Amino acid sequence: MSMLRLEGVTVRFGERAALDAVDLEVAEHEIVCVLGPSGSGKSTLLRVVAGLHGADAGRVFLAGEDQTGVATHRRGVGLMFQDHQLFPQRDVAGNVAFGLRMRGTGRAEAGRRVARLLDLVGLPDAQRRPVGALSGGEQQRVALARALAPEPRLLMLDEPLGQLDRSLRERLVVELRELFGRLGTTVLAVTHDQSEAFALADRVVVMRDGRIAQAGTPLEVWQRPASEFVARFLGFDNVVAATVRGDAADTVWGTLPVPAGTAQGECRLLVRPAGVRLVPVAEGLACEVTARTFRGDHVVVRLRPADGPGIEAACPLGGAPEAGDRVGAAFVADEVVALP
Ligand SMILES: Nc1ncnc2c1ncn2[C@@H]1O[C@H](COP(=O)(O)OP(=O)(O)OP(=O)(O)O)[C@@H](O)[C@H]1O
């Protein structure tokens, strides 16, 4: 059974629909990350599930029960929002135990649970520390422990790692995934950071203007973006108009190979940067290198062909050309995707 189900949920602010007939299911123990540009409706989705905002149409079900008219504190969901405001006058234990004490959990039992949660989030024995003396990452862990304490059936995270620097975020995301797996927590998280979403989620949902543009496993969405919007949102900019005939496509960049079985006719074609090989000028599409960007384990080279949009190529670290060089571009069918 699904833990969460949305059926045709619409939320309007005046004329504008922040959510437009959204259908979504989250299975028990599943981690779903909602991604999308600013204003696409991600926070509104969380708010409507939490009961902080009513739906103008449609229904929200938790464990099969219609939540219409059910107050937030009776929904059994945990929330950790962007401004994860801890109570500054309480110590760490006081913050983590807050929801437990509200629910009448006894002092001794609350103490045991707090200790276990602090172990889980990697802050053992931090009970008596004042929250003001914690780093941003530590505060975020305390906020997470606080949200987990009442053992919510659904944990909702809004930009959970938003304030943190990149390396801490990357580490925490791995820890979170492990932690949720161990606890069997069902998670609905919102982020605008795609690498975070892809690292955390079993399934990602990409939103656009209050609708779901695509939902699928990280691999599915990465390999087969459902539209040019999703492709560009993921940072793929090599998109060009094409006409597919057989196993090739005519484009302004010349004739590109496409995978067998590609739908025939006119389409927009995505070429992932890994599918652009640099060859001698005479052997490919002649281009000028306009920029190169170091990306850790590879270099991204920006190419300007005589005609059509610019092209990004991912190159190995050694031997990437310099800005101003002239190179040829050749294309690899496996990395070419016809966008529906
Ligand atoms: N209280 C409100 N009153 C009026 N309009 C609102 C309100 N809350 C949200 N909106 C509008 O609804 C749309 C969706 O907002 P929402 O906050 O859900 O987007 P988001 O994807 O979470 O954006 P961000 O990534 O910037 O947080 C936006 O156009 C926003 O301006």
The ligand as an SDF file (V2000), in Angstrom:
LIG
                    3D

 31 33  0  0  0  0  0  0  0  0999 V2000
    0.8350   32.3160    0.4120 N   0  0  0  0  0  0  0  0  0  0  0  0
    0.9040   32.5160   -0.9040 C   0  0  0  0  0  0  0  0  0  0  0  0
    0.1830   33.5100   -1.4930 N   0  0  0  0  0  0  0  0  0  0  0  0
    0.2400   33.7180   -2.8180 C   0  0  0  0  0  0  0  0  0  0  0  0
    0.9700   32.9890   -3.6780 N   0  0  0  0  0  0  0  0  0  0  0  0
    1.7000   31.9820   -3.1610 C   0  0  0  0  0  0  0  0  0  0  0  0
    1.7140   31.6980   -1.7610 C   0  0  0  0  0  0  0  0  0  0  0  0
    2.5310   30.6450   -1.5560 N   0  0  0  0  0  0  0  0  0  0  0  0
    3.0150   30.2950   -2.7560 C   0  0  0  0  0  0  0  0  0  0  0  0
    2.5110   31.0910   -3.7270 N   0  0  0  0  0  0  0  0  0  0  0  0
    2.8040   30.9820   -5.1640 C   0  0  0  0  0  0  0  0  0  0  0  0
    2.6230   29.6310   -5.5520 O   0  0  0  0  0  0  0  0  0  0  0  0
    3.6180   29.2250   -6.4710 C   0  0  0  0  0  0  0  0  0  0  0  0
    4.3560   28.0230   -5.9440 C   0  0  0  0  0  0  0  0  0  0  0  0
    5.0700   28.3820   -4.7720 O   0  0  0  0  0  0  0  0  0  0  0  0
    5.9590   27.3520   -3.9620 P   0  0  0  0  0  0  0  0  0  0  0  0
    6.4850   28.0730   -2.7620 O   0  0  0  0  0  0  0  0  0  0  0  0
    5.1860   26.1180   -3.7250 O   0  0  0  0  0  0  0  0  0  0  0  0
    7.1280   27.0690   -4.9850 O   0  0  0  0  0  0  0  0  0  0  0  0
    8.5200   26.3270   -4.7420 P   0  0  0  0  0  0  0  0  0  0  0  0
    8.6920   25.4200   -5.9020 O   0  0  0  0  0  0  0  0  0  0  0  0
    8.5630   25.7560   -3.3850 O   0  0  0  0  0  0  0  0  0  0  0  0
    9.5430   27.5320   -4.8550 O   0  0  0  0  0  0  0  0  0  0  0  0
   10.9520   27.7900   -4.0920 P   0  0  0  0  0  0  0  0  0  0  0  0
   11.9070   26.7690   -4.6570 O   0  0  0  0  0  0  0  0  0  0  0  0
   11.2920   29.1740   -4.5090 O   0  0  0  0  0  0  0  0  0  0  0  0
   10.6980   27.6250   -2.6340 O   0  0  0  0  0  0  0  0  0  0  0  0
    4.5000   30.4400   -6.6680 C   0  0  0  0  0  0  0  0  0  0  0  0
    4.0870   31.1010   -7.8380 O   0  0  0  0  0  0  0  0  0  0  0  0
    4.2360   31.2900   -5.4540 C   0  0  0  0  0  0  0  0  0  0  0  0
    4.4210   32.6570   -5.7530 O   0  0  0  0  0  0  0  0  0  0  0  0
  1  2  1  0
  2  3  1  0
  2  7  2  0
  3  4  2  0
  4  5  1  0
  5  6  2  0
  6  7  1  0
  6 10  1  0
  7  8  1  0
  8  9  2  0
  9 10  1  0
 10 11  1  0
 11 12  1  0
 11 30  1  0
 12 13  1  0
 13 14  1  0
 13 28  1  0
 14 15  1  0
 15 16  1  0
 16 17  2  0
 16 18  1  0
 16 19  1  0
 19 20  1  0
 20 21  2  0
 20 22  1  0
 20 23  1  0
 23 24  1  0
 24 25  2  0
 24 26  1  0
 24 27  1  0
 28 29  1  0
 28 30  1  0
 30 31  1  0
M  END
$$$$
